Amino acid sequence: MTPLSQLGCRICILGPSNSGKSTLAVAIGDKLAVEVVHLDRLRHRPQTDWQPRPQAEFIALHDCAIAGEAWVMEGNYSVCLPQRLARATGVIVLDVSAGLSLLRYLRRCWWRADRAGGLDGGHDSVKWEMIRHIVLITPTNRRRYRALYHDLGLPKCRLASRRRIEAYRHREGL
């Protein structure tokens, strides 16, 4: 596992929905004292039930955020991944199972009203489209991010289970 100290000051965290990207980003942001950018908050309008912004508006917000000198940015959104990776100094890929993602999704919808990365003024509710995404789309995305990981020329770290994520957090003092 690549130590956090070798990932630089602009770190991308990628991985399946509900894999723990937001929680890890906040912990790293606190440790490094850098801005944490949650891409879901840029993509979706606040005070809504996950209503997306127009794509051009989202990309403009994204590109403004990556211009910063130091950040931890969590989220996928492949439409703007190339420019994000061009600015990144390191990448962490979470590669947890669809089963764990589904469990985390249901838990956050039923029991966690306030969470890292949630929309301001919104709350998570169980949606069939999200369950479908986790069960049917996530396995394909996991394969795509594994391939991307192997091709990256940046310092990188892949955490392939809840246990490995927790071990990394412990080792890095997060």
Backbone as ProteinMPNN parsed JSONL, in Angstrom:
{"seq_chain_A": "MTPLSQLGCRICILGPSNSGKSTLAVAIGDKLAVEVVHLDRLRHRPQTDWQPRPQAEFIALHDCAIAGEAWVMEGNYSVCLPQRLARATGVIVLDVSAGLSLLRYLRRCWWRADRAGGLDGGHDSVKWEMIRHIVLITPTNRRRYRALYHDLGLPKCRLASRRRIEAYRHREGL", "coords_chain_A": {"N_chain_A": [[0.839, -1.186, 0.0], [0.618, 2.129, -0.916], [1.984, 4.748, 0.928], [0.206, 7.48, 2.426], [1.666, 9.84, 2.498], [3.083, 9.776, 0.132], [1.297, 10.314, -1.851], [0.89, 12.93, -2.498], [-0.458, 16.305, -2.808], [-2.872, 16.603, -4.08], [-5.34, 14.597, -4.24], [-7.165, 12.01, -5.701], [-10.039, 10.122, -5.043], [-11.46, 7.217, -6.015], [-14.086, 4.881, -6.835], [-16.69, 2.367, -6.275], [-20.169, 3.351, -5.897], [-21.144, 4.174, -2.626], [-18.959, 3.05, -1.317], [-17.342, 4.113, 0.591], [-15.904, 6.357, -0.053], [-16.38, 9.12, 0.515], [-16.188, 9.252, 3.333], [-13.536, 8.423, 3.741], [-12.238, 10.46, 2.31], [-12.829, 12.752, 3.861], [-11.464, 12.11, 6.223], [-8.798, 12.034, 5.294], [-8.572, 14.655, 4.306], [-8.837, 16.088, 6.726], [-6.527, 15.209, 8.061], [-4.457, 16.109, 6.358], [-5.059, 18.753, 6.225], [-6.425, 19.953, 4.036], [-8.667, 21.045, 1.427], [-11.725, 19.288, 1.008], [-13.41, 17.848, -1.609], [-16.5, 16.91, -2.652], [-17.753, 15.235, -5.229], [-20.413, 14.532, -5.786], [-21.816, 16.6, -4.592], [-21.205, 18.696, -6.258], [-22.284, 17.833, -8.638], [-25.026, 17.527, -8.167], [-27.946, 19.391, -7.28], [-28.218, 21.376, -4.322], [-30.482, 20.987, -1.513], [-32.306, 19.273, -2.687], [-33.728, 16.156, -3.855], [-31.491, 14.681, -4.927], [-31.35, 15.936, -7.475], [-29.929, 16.461, -10.582], [-27.504, 18.899, -11.673], [-27.282, 20.923, -14.675], [-25.144, 19.459, -17.135], [-23.002, 21.026, -18.199], [-22.757, 23.037, -16.291], [-22.022, 21.511, -14.044], [-19.51, 20.488, -14.946], [-18.079, 22.871, -15.18], [-18.0, 23.662, -12.458], [-16.557, 21.511, -11.433], [-14.094, 21.793, -12.849], [-13.223, 24.212, -11.86], [-12.809, 23.489, -9.189], [-10.7, 21.605, -9.384], [-8.631, 23.24, -10.038], [-7.494, 24.204, -7.768], [-4.736, 24.376, -5.403], [-4.34, 22.373, -3.5], [-6.097, 19.469, -2.589], [-8.526, 16.965, -1.694], [-10.358, 14.878, -3.573], [-13.359, 13.272, -4.043], [-15.175, 10.85, -5.821], [-16.585, 9.741, -8.934], [-17.612, 10.119, -11.9], [-16.987, 9.988, -14.919], [-17.024, 11.689, -17.1], [-15.529, 13.929, -16.579], [-13.168, 12.95, -15.678], [-10.607, 12.723, -17.046], [-9.413, 15.377, -16.988], [-9.29, 15.728, -14.245], [-7.546, 13.693, -13.383], [-5.287, 14.6, -14.706], [-4.516, 16.751, -13.144], [-4.179, 15.618, -10.662], [-2.111, 14.375, -7.983], [-1.96, 11.968, -6.832], [-3.731, 8.83, -6.445], [-6.408, 7.051, -4.991], [-8.012, 4.014, -5.081], [-10.971, 2.557, -4.232], [-12.186, -0.655, -3.905], [-14.505, -2.235, -3.27], [-16.931, -4.864, -2.662], [-20.046, -5.371, -4.472], [-22.057, -6.232, -2.794], [-21.293, -5.197, -0.246], [-21.399, -2.468, -0.869], [-24.149, -2.19, -1.383], [-25.247, -2.829, 1.145], [-24.147, -0.696, 2.655], [-25.388, 1.448, 1.371], [-28.159, 1.017, 1.943], [-28.04, 1.212, 4.736], [-27.198, 3.876, 5.099], [-29.377, 5.218, 4.05], [-31.496, 4.493, 5.734], [-30.624, 4.954, 8.373], [-28.741, 7.033, 8.672], [-28.912, 10.261, 8.715], [-27.322, 12.524, 8.408], [-24.402, 12.756, 6.683], [-21.019, 12.378, 5.549], [-20.38, 13.951, 2.506], [-23.033, 14.014, 1.725], [-25.926, 15.671, 0.295], [-26.412, 19.153, 0.841], [-29.077, 20.005, 2.826], [-30.587, 17.94, 1.845], [-31.717, 14.499, 1.942], [-30.886, 11.046, 2.063], [-32.74, 8.566, 0.403], [-34.174, 5.357, -0.147], [-33.844, 4.195, -3.375], [-34.961, 2.568, -6.243], [-33.57, 2.773, -8.644], [-30.98, 3.319, -7.781], [-30.361, 1.004, -6.348], [-30.44, -0.825, -8.445], [-28.31, 0.219, -9.951], [-26.128, -0.271, -8.197], [-26.188, -3.093, -8.017], [-26.176, -4.023, -10.714], [-24.571, -2.323, -12.373], [-22.28, -1.592, -10.942], [-20.404, -3.855, -10.795], [-19.284, -3.85, -13.433], [-18.185, -1.276, -13.498], [-16.272, -1.564, -11.484], [-14.439, -3.295, -12.688], [-13.593, -1.627, -14.752], [-12.361, 0.469, -13.308], [-10.317, -0.952, -12.083], [-8.737, -1.598, -14.311], [-8.064, 1.005, -15.148], [-6.596, 1.766, -12.9], [-4.302, 0.139, -13.103], [-3.121, 1.267, -15.348], [-2.421, 3.816, -14.597], [-0.026, 6.401, -14.174], [0.564, 7.664, -11.891], [1.364, 8.075, -8.344], [-0.259, 5.61, -6.4], [-2.915, 3.814, -4.754], [-4.63, 0.895, -4.007], [-7.451, -0.251, -2.434], [-8.971, -3.049, -1.528], [-11.037, -4.086, 0.043], [-13.272, -3.829, 2.869], [-11.857, -4.333, 5.176], [-9.205, -3.794, 4.366], [-9.399, -1.081, 3.827], [-9.916, -0.094, 6.4], [-7.538, -0.923, 7.656], [-5.687, 0.653, 6.29], [-6.546, 3.205, 7.041], [-6.002, 3.052, 9.787], [-3.198, 2.602, 9.778], [-2.313, 4.98, 8.624], [-3.12, 6.832, 10.434], [-5.7, 7.964, 10.343]], "CA_chain_A": [[0.0, 0.0, 0.0], [1.368, 3.376, -0.998], [1.687, 5.626, 2.054], [-0.468, 8.743, 2.142], [2.688, 10.865, 2.286], [3.585, 9.702, -1.241], [0.222, 10.62, -2.801], [0.912, 14.345, -2.836], [-1.414, 17.253, -2.222], [-4.128, 16.575, -4.843], [-5.63, 13.166, -4.225], [-8.47, 11.548, -6.196], [-10.53, 8.854, -4.512], [-12.421, 6.623, -6.936], [-14.618, 3.595, -6.412], [-18.131, 2.193, -6.431], [-21.09, 4.079, -5.029], [-21.298, 3.663, -1.264], [-17.789, 2.255, -0.922], [-16.625, 4.789, 1.667], [-15.068, 7.422, -0.603], [-16.583, 10.382, 1.237], [-15.662, 9.111, 4.689], [-12.076, 8.421, 3.633], [-11.812, 11.798, 1.874], [-12.882, 13.664, 5.009], [-10.37, 11.752, 7.128], [-7.544, 12.479, 4.68], [-8.607, 16.116, 4.305], [-8.543, 16.541, 8.086], [-5.116, 14.925, 8.376], [-3.578, 16.949, 5.542], [-5.56, 20.134, 6.304], [-6.719, 20.417, 2.682], [-10.081, 21.058, 1.058], [-12.346, 18.058, 0.546], [-14.408, 18.116, -2.641], [-17.404, 15.788, -2.89], [-18.288, 15.472, -6.567], [-21.879, 14.468, -5.766], [-22.331, 17.932, -4.25], [-21.073, 19.555, -7.433], [-23.149, 17.29, -9.703], [-26.448, 17.625, -7.812], [-28.378, 20.643, -6.649], [-28.534, 21.258, -2.895], [-31.896, 21.109, -1.125], [-33.137, 18.451, -3.576], [-33.595, 14.71, -3.709], [-30.498, 14.274, -5.917], [-31.623, 16.486, -8.802], [-28.641, 16.863, -11.167], [-27.313, 20.181, -12.341], [-26.928, 20.739, -16.088], [-23.789, 18.924, -17.234], [-22.019, 22.102, -18.407], [-22.572, 23.688, -14.985], [-21.234, 20.573, -13.239], [-18.125, 20.446, -15.427], [-17.454, 24.147, -14.807], [-17.714, 23.595, -11.026], [-15.481, 20.533, -11.298], [-12.841, 22.345, -13.345], [-12.817, 25.239, -10.886], [-12.319, 22.8, -7.995], [-9.4, 20.964, -9.611], [-7.608, 24.281, -10.206], [-6.893, 24.485, -6.469], [-3.383, 23.867, -5.161], [-4.357, 21.158, -2.676], [-7.45, 18.969, -2.359], [-8.882, 15.555, -1.772], [-11.599, 14.886, -4.343], [-13.925, 11.928, -4.106], [-16.264, 10.665, -6.764], [-16.164, 9.144, -10.194], [-17.999, 11.009, -12.991], [-15.972, 9.797, -15.949], [-17.064, 12.781, -18.075], [-14.477, 14.899, -16.259], [-12.039, 12.241, -15.076], [-9.292, 13.022, -17.634], [-8.817, 16.616, -16.473], [-9.015, 15.534, -12.82], [-6.313, 12.906, -13.268], [-4.169, 15.426, -15.174], [-4.12, 17.636, -12.031], [-3.964, 14.838, -9.447], [-0.762, 13.927, -7.638], [-2.104, 10.604, -6.347], [-5.069, 8.247, -6.59], [-6.807, 5.905, -4.176], [-9.165, 3.318, -5.652], [-11.663, 1.63, -3.345], [-12.685, -1.726, -4.774], [-15.306, -3.108, -2.407], [-17.937, -5.671, -3.358], [-21.389, -4.811, -4.661], [-22.828, -6.54, -1.581], [-20.975, -4.209, 0.785], [-21.947, -1.179, -1.322], [-25.599, -2.219, -1.18], [-25.464, -2.73, 2.587], [-23.834, 0.673, 3.082], [-26.433, 2.315, 0.83], [-29.376, 0.858, 2.74], [-27.776, 1.728, 6.084], [-27.174, 5.345, 5.1], [-30.73, 5.708, 3.777], [-32.399, 4.23, 6.841], [-30.165, 5.337, 9.709], [-27.778, 8.133, 8.741], [-29.473, 11.448, 8.089], [-26.238, 13.452, 8.098], [-23.219, 11.968, 6.374], [-20.013, 13.019, 4.71], [-20.681, 13.89, 1.082], [-24.459, 14.143, 1.433], [-26.342, 16.981, -0.207], [-26.896, 20.128, 1.815], [-30.521, 20.121, 2.874], [-31.243, 16.762, 1.297], [-31.431, 13.276, 2.681], [-30.895, 9.866, 1.212], [-33.87, 7.651, 0.503], [-33.968, 4.176, -0.983], [-34.334, 4.356, -4.737], [-34.721, 1.361, -7.03], [-32.534, 3.022, -9.653], [-29.678, 3.208, -7.128], [-30.146, -0.425, -6.072], [-30.105, -1.402, -9.753], [-26.954, 0.67, -10.278], [-25.168, -0.988, -7.356], [-26.183, -4.527, -8.308], [-25.907, -4.352, -12.117], [-23.561, -1.472, -13.009], [-21.055, -1.55, -10.142], [-19.369, -4.828, -11.187], [-18.615, -3.372, -14.646], [-17.367, -0.129, -13.114], [-15.122, -2.047, -10.72], [-13.458, -3.796, -13.662], [-13.051, -0.461, -15.459], [-11.439, 1.189, -12.43], [-9.121, -1.798, -11.915], [-7.916, -1.393, -15.51], [-7.541, 2.365, -15.045], [-5.59, 1.751, -11.845], [-3.065, -0.463, -13.607], [-2.544, 2.134, -16.374], [-2.064, 5.118, -14.04], [1.38, 6.683, -13.929], [0.625, 8.443, -10.65], [1.357, 7.282, -7.111], [-1.619, 5.096, -6.275], [-3.179, 2.828, -3.721], [-5.9, 0.191, -4.218], [-7.943, -0.862, -1.2], [-9.935, -3.965, -2.126], [-12.009, -4.63, 0.994], [-13.509, -2.985, 4.046], [-10.743, -4.586, 6.094], [-8.022, -3.068, 3.883], [-9.646, 0.354, 4.029], [-9.712, 0.163, 7.832], [-6.112, -1.083, 7.956], [-5.024, 1.848, 5.741], [-6.898, 4.32, 7.927], [-5.267, 2.868, 11.036], [-1.774, 2.787, 9.515], [-2.044, 6.385, 8.295], [-3.599, 7.694, 11.513], [-6.88, 8.699, 9.874]], "C_chain_A": [[0.883, 1.249, 0.0], [1.002, 4.258, 0.191], [1.035, 6.929, 1.59], [0.55, 9.834, 1.822], [3.235, 10.872, 0.858], [2.527, 10.038, -2.288], [0.117, 12.096, -3.143], [-0.219, 15.138, -2.226], [-2.718, 17.377, -3.002], [-4.47, 15.114, -5.091], [-7.048, 12.899, -4.724], [-8.806, 10.239, -5.503], [-11.656, 8.388, -5.423], [-12.938, 5.327, -6.349], [-16.121, 3.539, -6.55], [-18.935, 3.114, -5.511], [-21.147, 3.382, -3.68], [-20.138, 2.778, -0.816], [-17.004, 2.884, 0.211], [-15.721, 5.918, 1.2], [-15.175, 8.709, 0.203], [-15.966, 10.344, 2.63], [-14.14, 9.144, 4.672], [-11.561, 9.801, 3.237], [-11.799, 12.786, 3.03], [-11.728, 13.377, 5.975], [-9.02, 12.223, 6.577], [-7.47, 14.0, 4.667], [-8.285, 16.695, 5.672], [-7.066, 16.359, 8.409], [-4.18, 15.869, 7.621], [-3.938, 18.433, 5.591], [-5.743, 20.721, 4.895], [-8.223, 20.328, 2.437], [-10.523, 19.675, 0.6], [-13.451, 18.435, -0.433], [-15.189, 16.832, -2.88], [-18.08, 16.033, -4.241], [-19.807, 15.361, -6.634], [-22.481, 15.832, -5.446], [-22.188, 18.914, -5.403], [-22.044, 19.119, -8.525], [-24.633, 17.527, -9.435], [-26.746, 18.935, -7.089], [-28.644, 20.415, -5.161], [-30.036, 21.411, -2.667], [-32.821, 20.327, -2.046], [-32.953, 16.982, -3.216], [-32.745, 14.193, -4.875], [-30.858, 14.711, -7.337], [-30.303, 16.981, -9.402], [-28.666, 18.282, -11.717], [-27.136, 19.901, -13.845], [-25.451, 20.328, -16.194], [-22.739, 20.016, -17.398], [-21.73, 22.832, -17.092], [-21.723, 22.806, -14.063], [-19.77, 20.579, -13.66], [-17.399, 21.738, -15.085], [-17.097, 24.156, -13.316], [-16.546, 22.638, -10.751], [-14.139, 21.153, -11.679], [-12.324, 23.47, -12.455], [-12.207, 24.575, -9.646], [-10.943, 22.179, -8.215], [-8.277, 21.979, -9.814], [-6.901, 24.612, -8.897], [-5.528, 23.831, -6.303], [-3.368, 22.555, -4.393], [-5.797, 20.759, -2.415], [-7.451, 17.451, -2.283], [-10.248, 15.556, -2.445], [-12.109, 13.464, -4.459], [-15.12, 11.905, -5.027], [-15.713, 10.193, -8.089], [-16.411, 10.085, -11.37], [-16.953, 11.026, -14.099], [-15.95, 10.92, -16.984], [-15.951, 13.803, -17.81], [-13.266, 14.248, -15.585], [-10.696, 12.585, -15.724], [-8.651, 14.3, -17.084], [-8.507, 16.516, -14.976], [-7.706, 14.77, -12.631], [-5.098, 13.696, -13.742], [-3.661, 16.353, -14.07], [-3.748, 16.855, -10.771], [-2.481, 14.508, -9.258], [-0.782, 12.5, -7.113], [-3.548, 10.155, -6.432], [-5.23, 7.099, -5.605], [-8.044, 5.314, -4.829], [-9.707, 2.368, -4.591], [-12.348, 0.602, -4.233], [-13.484, -2.733, -3.946], [-16.39, -3.808, -3.224], [-19.263, -4.929, -3.504], [-22.248, -5.079, -3.43], [-22.562, -5.542, -0.469], [-21.509, -2.836, 0.404], [-23.451, -1.109, -1.082], [-25.939, -2.097, 0.303], [-25.227, -1.316, 3.082], [-24.903, 1.65, 2.588], [-27.706, 2.232, 1.672], [-29.194, 1.431, 4.141], [-27.801, 3.248, 6.097], [-28.563, 5.922, 4.834], [-31.64, 5.565, 5.0], [-31.937, 4.816, 8.161], [-29.246, 6.534, 9.782], [-28.319, 9.344, 8.003], [-28.379, 12.412, 7.635], [-24.972, 12.642, 7.867], [-22.259, 12.783, 5.522], [-20.414, 12.862, 3.253], [-22.142, 13.988, 0.717], [-24.791, 15.542, 0.937], [-26.783, 17.886, 0.925], [-28.414, 20.218, 1.708], [-31.271, 18.935, 2.295], [-31.03, 15.572, 2.209], [-31.596, 12.087, 1.736], [-32.15, 9.044, 1.47], [-33.627, 6.499, -0.467], [-34.635, 4.404, -2.339], [-33.982, 3.093, -5.518], [-33.627, 1.571, -8.062], [-31.134, 2.923, -9.053], [-29.366, 1.749, -6.792], [-29.743, -1.13, -7.372], [-28.684, -1.033, -10.141], [-25.909, -0.128, -9.491], [-25.057, -2.45, -7.78], [-25.735, -4.828, -9.743], [-24.738, -3.572, -12.733], [-22.223, -1.511, -12.26], [-20.025, -2.605, -10.54], [-18.596, -4.413, -12.449], [-17.696, -2.199, -14.32], [-16.125, -0.563, -12.337], [-14.045, -2.562, -11.665], [-12.796, -2.626, -14.398], [-12.046, 0.293, -14.593], [-10.198, 0.36, -12.102], [-8.176, -1.608, -13.104], [-7.284, -0.001, -15.494], [-6.402, 2.416, -14.034], [-4.255, 1.222, -12.376], [-2.366, 0.423, -14.635], [-2.067, 3.487, -15.829], [-0.557, 5.237, -13.835], [1.592, 7.502, -12.666], [0.871, 7.526, -9.46], [-0.081, 6.856, -6.823], [-1.687, 4.039, -5.185], [-4.549, 2.214, -4.007], [-6.26, -0.525, -2.933], [-9.15, -1.716, -1.568], [-10.884, -4.633, -1.14], [-12.197, -3.635, 2.124], [-12.353, -3.121, 5.022], [-9.485, -3.819, 5.667], [-8.184, -1.56, 4.028], [-9.386, 0.705, 5.487], [-8.244, 0.039, 8.223], [-5.336, 0.145, 7.46], [-5.296, 3.054, 6.644], [-6.103, 4.228, 9.236], [-3.78, 3.17, 10.843], [-1.414, 4.242, 9.286], [-2.535, 7.349, 9.37], [-4.795, 8.542, 11.125], [-8.077, 8.455, 10.775]], "O_chain_A": [[1.784, 1.387, 0.828], [-0.181, 4.493, 0.436], [1.296, 7.408, 0.486], [0.303, 10.667, 0.95], [3.795, 11.877, 0.421], [2.821, 10.046, -3.484], [-0.68, 12.47, -4.004], [-0.855, 14.711, -1.262], [-3.583, 18.171, -2.631], [-3.962, 14.483, -6.019], [-8.01, 13.487, -4.231], [-7.96, 9.352, -5.389], [-12.67, 9.069, -5.583], [-12.307, 4.739, -5.471], [-16.759, 4.533, -6.897], [-18.44, 3.587, -4.488], [-21.191, 2.154, -3.603], [-20.328, 1.858, -0.019], [-16.088, 2.258, 0.744], [-14.869, 6.388, 1.954], [-14.159, 9.319, 0.535], [-15.304, 11.292, 3.051], [-13.523, 9.818, 5.497], [-10.554, 10.263, 3.774], [-10.861, 13.572, 3.166], [-11.093, 14.302, 6.48], [-8.196, 12.753, 7.322], [-6.427, 14.574, 4.979], [-7.549, 17.676, 5.776], [-6.432, 17.254, 8.967], [-3.213, 16.372, 8.195], [-3.209, 19.27, 5.06], [-5.286, 21.826, 4.601], [-8.947, 19.63, 3.146], [-9.793, 18.979, -0.104], [-14.321, 19.246, -0.117], [-14.626, 15.805, -3.258], [-18.894, 16.947, -4.369], [-20.432, 16.029, -7.457], [-23.538, 16.182, -5.969], [-22.966, 19.862, -5.512], [-22.569, 19.958, -9.257], [-25.412, 17.707, -10.371], [-25.901, 19.495, -6.389], [-29.218, 19.396, -4.776], [-30.761, 21.905, -3.531], [-33.995, 20.672, -2.179], [-32.123, 16.628, -2.378], [-33.197, 13.391, -5.692], [-30.689, 13.948, -8.288], [-29.63, 17.822, -8.806], [-29.698, 18.787, -12.159], [-26.869, 18.764, -14.235], [-24.615, 20.801, -15.424], [-21.676, 19.932, -16.783], [-20.587, 23.2, -16.82], [-20.818, 23.295, -13.387], [-18.884, 20.667, -12.81], [-16.22, 21.705, -14.733], [-16.013, 24.606, -12.945], [-15.667, 22.928, -9.939], [-13.166, 21.055, -10.931], [-11.114, 23.651, -12.319], [-11.202, 25.05, -9.117], [-10.101, 22.222, -7.317], [-7.1, 21.62, -9.767], [-5.835, 25.228, -8.903], [-5.208, 22.854, -6.98], [-2.49, 21.718, -4.604], [-6.626, 21.599, -2.063], [-6.531, 16.768, -2.732], [-11.19, 16.167, -1.941], [-11.397, 12.567, -4.911], [-15.959, 12.805, -5.02], [-14.506, 10.244, -8.327], [-15.491, 10.786, -11.793], [-16.145, 11.949, -14.203], [-14.949, 11.085, -17.68], [-15.49, 14.467, -18.738], [-12.438, 14.938, -14.991], [-9.711, 12.728, -15.0], [-7.466, 14.299, -16.751], [-7.567, 17.149, -14.495], [-6.864, 15.156, -11.82], [-3.994, 13.489, -13.238], [-2.482, 16.706, -14.066], [-3.066, 17.392, -9.898], [-1.717, 14.38, -10.215], [0.273, 11.884, -6.963], [-4.469, 10.97, -6.485], [-4.323, 6.289, -5.408], [-9.012, 6.026, -5.101], [-8.995, 1.487, -4.11], [-13.014, 0.96, -5.205], [-13.177, -3.925, -3.927], [-16.718, -3.39, -4.334], [-19.557, -3.991, -2.764], [-23.078, -4.248, -3.061], [-23.498, -5.084, 0.186], [-22.021, -2.114, 1.259], [-23.965, -0.087, -0.629], [-26.833, -1.334, 0.67], [-26.029, -0.789, 3.853], [-25.28, 2.575, 3.308], [-28.263, 3.256, 2.066], [-30.104, 2.068, 4.672], [-28.367, 3.848, 7.011], [-28.893, 6.996, 5.336], [-32.467, 6.439, 5.261], [-32.772, 5.148, 9.003], [-28.986, 7.021, 10.882], [-28.191, 9.434, 6.782], [-28.505, 13.045, 6.586], [-24.521, 11.922, 8.757], [-22.647, 13.749, 4.865], [-20.751, 11.763, 2.814], [-22.48, 14.042, -0.465], [-24.022, 16.481, 1.141], [-27.449, 17.442, 1.86], [-28.96, 20.473, 0.635], [-32.502, 18.948, 2.266], [-30.239, 15.642, 3.151], [-32.342, 12.134, 0.757], [-32.563, 8.856, 2.614], [-32.952, 6.661, -1.483], [-35.812, 4.753, -2.432], [-32.851, 2.61, -5.463], [-32.841, 0.663, -8.331], [-30.2, 2.494, -9.73], [-28.225, 1.312, -6.937], [-28.812, -1.935, -7.386], [-27.93, -1.886, -10.612], [-24.925, -0.602, -10.059], [-23.953, -2.984, -7.888], [-24.993, -5.785, -9.967], [-23.992, -4.126, -13.54], [-21.161, -1.468, -12.88], [-18.843, -2.272, -10.619], [-17.383, -4.606, -12.519], [-16.567, -2.134, -14.804], [-15.049, 0.008, -12.515], [-12.862, -2.291, -11.461], [-11.588, -2.636, -14.637], [-10.997, 0.711, -15.083], [-9.13, 0.925, -11.867], [-6.965, -1.474, -12.927], [-6.1, 0.148, -15.795], [-5.368, 3.036, -14.284], [-3.204, 1.808, -12.117], [-1.147, 0.345, -14.785], [-1.379, 4.224, -16.535], [0.099, 4.299, -13.383], [2.697, 7.981, -12.413], [0.615, 6.325, -9.546], [-1.011, 7.647, -6.982], [-0.683, 3.465, -4.762], [-5.52, 2.939, -4.226], [-5.473, -1.311, -2.406], [-10.219, -1.192, -1.881], [-11.48, -5.659, -1.468], [-11.393, -2.722, 2.314], [-11.921, -2.138, 5.624], [-8.783, -3.26, 6.509], [-7.222, -0.849, 4.317], [-8.71, 1.692, 5.778], [-7.757, 0.82, 9.041], [-4.428, 0.619, 8.142], [-4.389, 3.822, 6.966], [-5.592, 5.236, 9.724], [-3.176, 3.896, 11.633], [-0.346, 4.696, 9.697], [-2.38, 8.562, 9.228], [-4.898, 9.701, 11.525], [-9.155, 8.995, 10.528]]}, "name": "protein", "num_of_chains": 1, "seq": "MTPLSQLGCRICILGPSNSGKSTLAVAIGDKLAVEVVHLDRLRHRPQTDWQPRPQAEFIALHDCAIAGEAWVMEGNYSVCLPQRLARATGVIVLDVSAGLSLLRYLRRCWWRADRAGGLDGGHDSVKWEMIRHIVLITPTNRRRYRALYHDLGLPKCRLASRRRIEAYRHREGL"}
